[in-house]
Amino acid sequence: MKMLKILIGLVLLLVVALVVAGFFIDGIAKTAIEDGGSRALGVATTVKGLDIGLLGGTATLKGLRVANPKGFGEGAFLELGEGSVAVSASSLFSDTIRVPELTLSNVRVSLLQALQGSNYGTILDNLKRFQGGGETSSEEGKRFVIDKLLIEDVVVTAAPVQGFDLGKVSIPIDRIELKDVGSESDKGVLLADLSGIVVQAILQRASATGKLPGLVQGALGGKLGGLRGLQDVGAEMLQGLTGGPGDVKKTVGEATKDIGKKLQGLLGK
């Protein structure tokens, strides 16, 4: 009987320890995601909830929000409904965590154009500075190699004139799939890198559809062209793009010509 009480006490102590450890790990991971996204994109990134299951090696993220830059209203640039990932529990304590599959679902992105510029232009400029600052290669912290990154149920809305619905379009994207993210030299990517990779992949896909308003299409293509390519972090786009880089350049070029023709018509030339 005494031995049974001791065993029960040990089990209870283990359960309490796991609950406490889970609480602290959830908080640490939530802070890491928010800080990483905010530094890479240059705007406030927040997470509503994060639950890491130590025993099952699972993690569920809810309510990730990337705010608009100053001057573009209180709405969000990007909102993510849910993210899920499964890893081996032991790998959580290694320097580089290998993730077989990461799924991000219910993503909404809002592209706004205004006289002072655009919300996507400001965010991509911040991302370009982050990529060029050397932080992604030298910074310490947990790194991730993701075998498959799925981005599902995406809707990108674009307004050529902020505050007006005239010319506003919504582009649904069923699925974007990236393979071997962070596989270059097996170094992996930081959480800050990952936020930029997701934004870049979504905007590239939206640009490749050719369905964006002409002004947004041309400006977005120019901004994306100044960023580090996804291949530089080992990411390979498997699905979601309707064509290769040449098709994207062709689409942007056609959109730019269309803008020029419209301007000539307005000027009477």
Buried (B, 14 or more C-beta within 10 A) or exposed (E): EEEEEEEEEEEEEEEEEEEEEBEEBBEEBBEBBBBBBBBBBBBBBBBEEBBBBBEEBBBEBBBBBBBBBEEBBEEBBBBBBBBBBBBEEEBBEEEBBBBEEBBBBBBBBBBBBBEEBBBBBBBBBBBBEBBEEEBBEEBEEBBBBBBBBBBBBBBBBBBBBBEEEEBBBEBEBEEBBBBBBBBBEEBBBBBBBBBBBBBBBBBBBBBBBBBBBBBBBBBBBEBBEEBBEBEEBBBEBBEBBEEEEEEBEEBBEBBBEBBEEEEEEEEEE
